Amino acid sequence: MQGNQVSKSEFKAKALEFFRQVEASGESVVVTDHGRPTLEVRRYKSVERSPLEVLRGSVVRYDDPTAPVDVEWEAAQ
């Protein structure tokens, strides 16, 4: 597990100090409750991508969208 581990009570007493430490070092802090990890405080990373990059690979390509479909349809009379 990456980062430092601190108990909830210690984090409560020194939260601002831990925030500054995370900002400066980039290393995360894991907050524990009765020895079990419950929260992770880490530096925020903005993910800025262009709209075209977000859509890349998600659009289906049609080579001939006006071509007839090879399916027999039953029409109601």
N, C-alpha and C positions, 0 to 999 in steps of 0.2 A: 504494500500500500504506500502510495506516495504522500509525502508531507508529514507534518507533525500531528500528534494526537494530543488533545486536551479534553478534560472533563467539562461538562456543562457548567458547573459552578466556577471553574477557573476561567472558562471563556466569558462567562457573565461578568466577572470581576475585571477582566483585561481585554474586552472585546475590541476597543479602539486600537490598542497595541497590536493585537493580532491582525486587524484590518490593515494597518500600516505595514506590518511585516509581509503580508501577502502581496500588497501593492509593490513593495520594494524588491522582494526576491522572486515573486512569481510562483513561489512554492505554496501548495495548498495546506489548509489546516483542517483536520478531521476532528469533529466534536463528538465525544462519546457520552453515552448514558449508561451507567453501571458497567463500564468497560466495553460496551458494544458500540461500534460506529453508527451514528445516526444522521449526521450532517457533514457536508464538506463545503468549506469556504474557499473559493478560488478566484483568481483574477478573471474578470469578464473579458471575453474576446468577441469583438464585433465581426460578424460574417457578412461582408458586403460583396454581393455577386450581382452581375448584370442580369436583367430579366431574361435575356436570351440564354445565358449560361444556366439559369435555373430550369428553363424549359428544354434544354438540349437533351435529346434522347427520349423525351416523353411524348412526342407527337408521332402518330402513325403516318407512314408515307404511302400514298396511293399513286401508282404509276399511271393508271388510266381510270379516273373516277367515273367517267361517263360510259364505260364499257358495260354491255349487258351482263346480267347475272345468270349463271348457268343453273337456275333453279326453276322447276315447274311450279306455277302458282295456280291454285284452284280459285276460280271466280264464282261468287254467288250469283245465281240466275234469278 
